[in-house]
Amino acid sequence: MSKQYSHDEILSLCARLEKIYTPAVADTLDDMGFEHQIMESGFTPIIPDAVVAGPAFTIEIAGTRKSTRMAEYDPKFVAEVLTSVFGNMQKGQVVAIDTNGFYGAAAFGELMSATSKYMGGVRAAVIDGPIRDISRILEIEFPVWARGNLPADSIGRTDLVGVGDPVFCGKVRVSPGDVIFADRDGIVVIPIADVDIEQVVVKAEEIVADERRSRHEIRGGASLLEVYKKYGKL
C-alpha cells in the first residue's frame, strides 16, 4: 500500500508536476511497472499550452434509452443530480468523464465548465467524448481535453450513470483521487493507491534534469553517441 497524503499535500505535488511534462511521468511509471497509465491518443486540449495536474473527480454517462426533455424532469431529481456532481467537488481536482463510447452528444460545455471552476474549484476536465461551447469555455480560461466537438446537447441524449466511482477514460482505469496530469503531449494517470506519488514526482524531475543536460550538450554540438557514452543514457 502506498503512502497516504492529505489533499493539500497532493495539490502541492501536482504543482511540481506542472513544472515538468507528461512524457517524463509516463517514462517513470513505465520504469515502475505501470505501463498502462497513458490515455490513448485523440484527446485535444482547447488551450494548447495548458499544463494541469490534479486529483480525479470521476463522472460516468451513457447514451440514453429514452429521450427526456428538461421540462419533464422532476425538479427534486434535478437538484439531487446537481448536488451529487457539483456538491462533492474539491479544490484543485480534474474532472474525468467516461461516456461509455457515446459520441452522439457533447458531454461537457459552458455551464459545466463554469460551475466546475467557480463553484467546485476544479482545475480542468478530461472528456472521453465531444464537447461544445468551446468559445465560451475559452472565455473563462478553463482547460479541457476532449475527443472532439459537437453542438448537440446532452439533455435527452445521455443519462448520468455514476459520480465518484472508478471509470475508464481514454482506456485507462481512473479511480477517484488518482492524479491526472495533462499537457499538449497527452494525459497520464498516476494510480495513487498503487504508487507513492512523491516518488513518481521526484523520479520524473530527475528525468527532466537529465534530459535538459543532454539536450544542452547536443545543442552544443555533442553527438547522441557521445552523450550516451558519457552518461549511460540519453
Helices and strands as residue ranges (DSSP letters): H 7-17, H 22-31, E 44-45, E 52-63, G 70-72, H 75-86, E 94-98, H 110-118, E 124-128, H 134-139, E 144-146, E 158-163, E 167-169, E 172-174, E 179-183, E 186-190, H 197-219, H 224-231
